[in-house]
Amino acid sequence: MATRNQVTEPAAGATEATADPAIPDEVPGRTHDPRKRVRVYDKETKEELVNSVPETWLDGRFPRLAEVPSKKAGK
């Protein structure tokens, strides 16, 4: 009967556990965050959209949309 070889080293090419790079809160030159969703309304019909949309939609690609003003005090 054969004996087992004991491995005392990690396998070649084993990856070390590394932390993912942090996502910056702000990117220079970007005014709208693609991860943030906002409530909007149509400027011409004054109707609020049912669902929130990414904030990047307000960068000029949909000129009829505007952000709904906050109802919280001080915002």
C-alpha beads as a LAMMPS data file, in Angstrom:
LAMMPS data file: protein, C-alpha beads

75 atoms
74 bonds

1 atom types
1 bond types

-500.0 500.0 xlo xhi
-500.0 500.0 ylo yhi
-500.0 500.0 zlo zhi

Masses

1 110.0

Atoms # bond

1 1 1 0.000 0.000 0.000
2 1 1 1.315 3.442 -0.951
3 1 1 1.671 6.239 1.575
4 1 1 0.221 9.693 1.006
5 1 1 2.464 12.659 0.340
6 1 1 1.902 15.505 2.740
7 1 1 1.632 18.949 1.199
8 1 1 3.212 21.687 3.273
9 1 1 3.101 24.511 0.700
10 1 1 0.179 26.141 -1.088
11 1 1 -0.383 25.072 -4.672
12 1 1 1.444 27.036 -7.357
13 1 1 -0.662 29.880 -8.663
14 1 1 -2.905 30.022 -5.604
15 1 1 -4.462 33.445 -5.289
16 1 1 -4.199 35.438 -2.134
17 1 1 -7.292 36.979 -0.646
18 1 1 -7.283 40.636 -1.655
19 1 1 -9.809 43.321 -0.883
20 1 1 -11.726 44.807 -3.795
21 1 1 -10.772 48.376 -4.592
22 1 1 -13.042 50.894 -2.918
23 1 1 -15.604 52.645 -5.086
24 1 1 -14.988 56.387 -4.860
25 1 1 -17.842 58.517 -3.578
26 1 1 -17.208 61.127 -6.244
27 1 1 -15.465 60.953 -9.589
28 1 1 -13.840 64.179 -10.828
29 1 1 -15.872 65.700 -13.648
30 1 1 -19.055 63.718 -12.895
31 1 1 -21.977 65.649 -11.439
32 1 1 -24.528 62.810 -11.455
33 1 1 -24.032 59.474 -9.680
34 1 1 -25.182 56.466 -11.770
35 1 1 -25.890 54.462 -8.589
36 1 1 -28.299 57.039 -7.156
37 1 1 -31.976 56.915 -8.132
38 1 1 -34.155 60.021 -7.992
39 1 1 -37.834 60.879 -8.349
40 1 1 -38.529 62.953 -11.475
41 1 1 -41.392 64.694 -13.211
42 1 1 -42.092 65.754 -16.807
43 1 1 -41.661 69.540 -17.118
44 1 1 -44.259 69.883 -19.864
45 1 1 -47.091 67.797 -18.406
46 1 1 -46.121 68.356 -14.728
47 1 1 -46.740 64.643 -14.064
48 1 1 -44.449 62.741 -11.719
49 1 1 -43.071 59.449 -13.046
50 1 1 -44.198 56.360 -11.138
51 1 1 -40.717 54.857 -10.763
52 1 1 -37.460 56.521 -9.786
53 1 1 -34.747 56.786 -12.442
54 1 1 -30.926 56.881 -12.364
55 1 1 -29.598 60.360 -11.611
56 1 1 -27.553 60.255 -14.835
57 1 1 -30.793 60.719 -16.790
58 1 1 -30.751 64.360 -15.646
59 1 1 -27.441 65.119 -17.394
60 1 1 -29.180 66.310 -20.573
61 1 1 -30.191 63.106 -22.303
62 1 1 -33.844 63.592 -21.261
63 1 1 -34.408 67.375 -21.308
64 1 1 -38.076 67.143 -20.293
65 1 1 -37.248 65.490 -16.942
66 1 1 -36.579 67.408 -13.735
67 1 1 -35.943 66.191 -10.202
68 1 1 -38.852 66.373 -7.776
69 1 1 -37.981 68.805 -4.944
70 1 1 -37.367 67.207 -1.569
71 1 1 -40.160 67.439 0.993
72 1 1 -37.767 67.068 3.923
73 1 1 -36.999 70.164 5.976
74 1 1 -33.613 71.680 5.187
75 1 1 -32.991 69.768 1.968

Bonds

1 1 1 2
2 1 2 3
3 1 3 4
4 1 4 5
5 1 5 6
6 1 6 7
7 1 7 8
8 1 8 9
9 1 9 10
10 1 10 11
11 1 11 12
12 1 12 13
13 1 13 14
14 1 14 15
15 1 15 16
16 1 16 17
17 1 17 18
18 1 18 19
19 1 19 20
20 1 20 21
21 1 21 22
22 1 22 23
23 1 23 24
24 1 24 25
25 1 25 26
26 1 26 27
27 1 27 28
28 1 28 29
29 1 29 30
30 1 30 31
31 1 31 32
32 1 32 33
33 1 33 34
34 1 34 35
35 1 35 36
36 1 36 37
37 1 37 38
38 1 38 39
39 1 39 40
40 1 40 41
41 1 41 42
42 1 42 43
43 1 43 44
44 1 44 45
45 1 45 46
46 1 46 47
47 1 47 48
48 1 48 49
49 1 49 50
50 1 50 51
51 1 51 52
52 1 52 53
53 1 53 54
54 1 54 55
55 1 55 56
56 1 56 57
57 1 57 58
58 1 58 59
59 1 59 60
60 1 60 61
61 1 61 62
62 1 62 63
63 1 63 64
64 1 64 65
65 1 65 66
66 1 66 67
67 1 67 68
68 1 68 69
69 1 69 70
70 1 70 71
71 1 71 72
72 1 72 73
73 1 73 74
74 1 74 75
